Amino acid sequence: MKISKIYIFLIGITLSFALIIPISAQNRFDVGDDKYTPSMGQSGKDVIWIPTGNDLVSSMLKIAEVTPKDLVYDLGAGDGKIAIAAAKEFGANAIGIEFNPDMAALAQRNANRAGVGNKVKIINGDIFVEDFSKATVVTLYLLPHLNIKLRPIILNMKPGTRIASHAFNMGDWEPDKEIDSSMARGYFWVVPAKVEGNWALTGIEPQSKVVLNLAQRYQKIGGVLTIGNTSQSILNAQISGDKLSFGYIDRNQQFHTAIVKVNGSELIGHNKGENSDNEIVGKRF
Ligand SMILES: C[S@@+](CC[C@H](N)C(=O)[O-])C[C@H]1O[C@@H](n2cnc3c(N)ncnc32)[C@H](O)[C@@H]1O
């Protein structure tokens, strides 16, 4: 009985391989051409080549809400499939950075063949050398330590830049969302504005000096609002890209929500009370 179970198990494994290998082989030949045919798992400078599955490519670009206004950078572009999908399915401009020169040339040919050669540029370069600061969306399928190495560069990008990573997270920078597809997992972040520190505010209470002191760890924020001589913890503080919001209670026990846009060392927005809506302006000091 035991032996027959083992036998069935072995047949199962053999059948699985019989199914998987032709699919892999088919994928290999789908993305190659008469000039260059990459092999699944071939070595790369910092990470091997394995393409992201079609489902997850779409999910990563969907969760990043890619539109024709975006410039998508795929770091380690492989056969160009993410850059091509960004252009073809979402109308974006896209740049892929790929270290392997044969792979980079193939990716560009794949983009041309897909009819998006005018929107997709594949750069033959190193993701740790090339400048991708103009990206509005960044996609990655690298390795955990490479994500961590890129993290400070990514955190210095324009607040609001969207990041989607296949398989690997960013250490203690927790994702804003997780992406599940049939076979794989992805993670999504929005680069938060840097708001930590002291802000002098007007538009909270006209007669008093108002200071907001913010603490920040990535997209997690909290702080203290001091109106005149009275301090309180701010409530429901949130940051998404350059949008900061927090609540506070005024001296008449009215709840207010401040919603502001942060631009470097200035912020501007609205302070909405139960029966009021005032402009709020802040400067870092
Ligand atoms: C796991 S594959 C991902 C390919 C593609 N982004 C995708 O998701 O289908 C990683 C790619 O990064 C490339 N690569 C490795 N190190 C690199 C580096 N330092 N700079 C640019 N590309 C690199 C490899 O050659 C490989 O094609």
Ligand as a Chemical Component Dictionary entry (heavy atoms), coordinates in Angstrom:
data_LIG
# 
_chem_comp.id                   LIG 
_chem_comp.type                 NON-POLYMER 
_chem_comp.pdbx_formal_charge   0 
_chem_comp.three_letter_code    LIG 
# 
loop_
_chem_comp_atom.comp_id 
_chem_comp_atom.atom_id 
_chem_comp_atom.alt_atom_id 
_chem_comp_atom.type_symbol 
_chem_comp_atom.charge 
_chem_comp_atom.model_Cartn_x 
_chem_comp_atom.model_Cartn_y 
_chem_comp_atom.model_Cartn_z 
_chem_comp_atom.pdbx_ordinal 
LIG C1  C1  C 0  13.985 38.768 -12.236 1  
LIG S1  S1  S 1  14.348 39.536 -13.788 2  
LIG C2  C2  C 0  12.941 40.601 -13.962 3  
LIG C3  C3  C 0  12.669 41.012 -15.379 4  
LIG C4  C4  C 0  11.459 41.932 -15.551 5  
LIG N1  N1  N 0  11.538 43.104 -14.711 6  
LIG C5  C5  C 0  10.200 41.190 -15.215 7  
LIG O1  O1  O 0  9.680  41.385 -14.086 8  
LIG O2  O2  O -1 9.710  40.394 -16.023 9  
LIG C6  C6  C 0  15.670 40.665 -13.329 10 
LIG C7  C7  C 0  16.407 41.305 -14.499 11 
LIG O3  O3  O 0  17.340 42.256 -13.965 12 
LIG C8  C8  C 0  18.510 42.236 -14.727 13 
LIG N2  N2  N 0  19.588 42.796 -13.869 14 
LIG C9  C9  C 0  20.292 42.173 -12.890 15 
LIG N3  N3  N 0  21.101 43.048 -12.263 16 
LIG C10 C10 C 0  20.927 44.254 -12.878 17 
LIG C11 C11 C 0  21.488 45.547 -12.679 18 
LIG N4  N4  N 0  22.374 45.808 -11.729 19 
LIG N5  N5  N 0  21.087 46.550 -13.502 20 
LIG C12 C12 C 0  20.165 46.307 -14.494 21 
LIG N6  N6  N 0  19.602 45.112 -14.708 22 
LIG C13 C13 C 0  19.961 44.087 -13.907 23 
LIG C14 C14 C 0  18.703 40.777 -15.099 24 
LIG O4  O4  O 0  19.520 40.642 -16.236 25 
LIG C15 C15 C 0  17.239 40.348 -15.347 26 
LIG O5  O5  O 0  16.897 40.511 -16.699 27 
# 
loop_
_chem_comp_bond.comp_id 
_chem_comp_bond.atom_id_1 
_chem_comp_bond.atom_id_2 
_chem_comp_bond.value_order 
_chem_comp_bond.pdbx_ordinal 
LIG C1  S1  SING 1  
LIG S1  C2  SING 2  
LIG S1  C6  SING 3  
LIG C2  C3  SING 4  
LIG C3  C4  SING 5  
LIG C4  N1  SING 6  
LIG C4  C5  SING 7  
LIG C5  O1  DOUB 8  
LIG C5  O2  SING 9  
LIG C6  C7  SING 10 
LIG C7  O3  SING 11 
LIG C7  C15 SING 12 
LIG O3  C8  SING 13 
LIG C8  N2  SING 14 
LIG C8  C14 SING 15 
LIG N2  C9  SING 16 
LIG N2  C13 SING 17 
LIG C9  N3  DOUB 18 
LIG N3  C10 SING 19 
LIG C10 C11 SING 20 
LIG C10 C13 DOUB 21 
LIG C11 N4  SING 22 
LIG C11 N5  DOUB 23 
LIG N5  C12 SING 24 
LIG C12 N6  DOUB 25 
LIG N6  C13 SING 26 
LIG C14 O4  SING 27 
LIG C14 C15 SING 28 
LIG C15 O5  SING 29 
# 
